[in-house]
Amino acid sequence: MLGRLNHIAIAVSDLGAATALYRDTLGAEVSEPQPLPEHGVTVVFVVLPNTKVELLEPLGEKSPIAAFLERSPAGGIHHICYEVSDILAARDRLKAEGKRVLGDGEPKIGAHGKPVLFLHPKDFNGTLVEIEEA
């Protein structure tokens, strides 16, 4: 079911400083900030030869990243994203196996303009997993 690793997401309290760290200190190519109000985040992608790192900053009062940063003020790894060829088939298979899909279970459009779903960390060894249709 799983395809390639799409990205690893890191929650940050200061997107500008985190972007500068990757761009200026590590010499990475970074995207422009992209606000995603429907997800409660602003994102910057760090482009690597084999995948991406997604820097996440809270956007709005109900941001899930704000709650994460309250528990971990220094930030840290928030989730890992894998590609799937058919997100609805993947969702149905996972639910049939008793895995929990977060939210209402319907895909939302993610930062890449493709459907995404999040899977409960308690079902995946303590890791929040995002699946994105390739």
N, C-alpha and C positions, 0 to 999 in steps of 0.2 A: 504494500500500500504506500509506503513512504518513498518519496523521491529524494532529491538533494536537499541539503541544509540550505535554507534560504537566508536566515539571519539569526544572530544572537542579539537580544535586546537588553540594553543597560539603562536603568532608571538613573537620572541625574537631576540635581536641584538647580543647576546653572548650565543651560544648554550652550550658551556662548562660550563659557570656559571649557566645557567638555569638548566642543567642536575644535576650539583652538588647540587643546592638548593633542588631539588626534592629527589635526592638520599641521600645526607648527612644530610640535615636539616629535611626533612619530612620522611626519611626512606623508600622511595619507590623503587620498582624494576624498573630499566630503561634499555632500549635497547642500543645497540651500535648505533652511528650515521650512518644514511643511506642516502647517496647523491642520489637525484632524479633530474638529470639535465633536464629531459623532463618537469618537473614541476617547475624548478627554485628554489628548496629548498633542504636543508639537514634536515632530521627529526630524532628525538629521541622520542620513545614511553615510556611514564610512564604507567606502568601496574598497574591497580587497580582491586579489586575484581569484580566490576560490569561494567567496561568500561576502556577506555584508555584516556590519555591526550597526544596529539601530539604536541611536541615542534618544531616550524618551524624557521629555520634560512635561510636568503637569500643565494642563490647559483647562481652566474652569474649576468651579467649586466642587464638582462631583467626580473629579479625575481619579481613576483607580491608582494612578502613579503617585498622587499626593498621599494617599493612604499608605502606599508602599514606603515612601520616603519618611513618613512619620515613624514607621517601625525601624527603618534603616536610613538615618539622616545622611550618611555618606554616599548613599546610592548603592548600586550593585546590579548583578544580573537579574533581570526580571522574567524573561521567558526565552524559549528557543522555538524557532519556526521551521517546520519542515514542509516541503511541497508535496502535494498529492495530485493525481491526475483528474480525479472526480471528487469534489468536496462533499457532494450529497451522498454518494456511495460510501465514502469514508465515514461520514457522520453516521449513516445508518448501520454500518458494520460495527462501529465503536459502541453505539447505543445498544445494539443487540448483544454485545459482549459485556454490558453493564457499566460501560465507561460514561462519565458525566460530561456533557457538553455544557459550557457556561452560557449564561444569557437565556434567550428564548429558543436556542437551538437552530435558529436560522442564520445563515451566513450574512455577514456585513461586508461592505467593500472596504478593503484595507488600504494602506499607504501606497501600494503598487497598483491600485485600481482593480484588484482581483478579490474574489470572495475569500473570507477568512472565518475561522472558528477557533475558540479557545477551549482547551480541555482541562478538567480539574486536576490540580497538582497532586491531590491525594491519590489519584488513579495512576500517576506517572512518576513514582519515586520522589515525590516532593518538588517536581518541576512543572511549572506552568508551561503547557505546550500549545503553540499556535499551529494550525494547519492552514495552508494557503493553496488554492487551486493553481496549478502550473499553467 
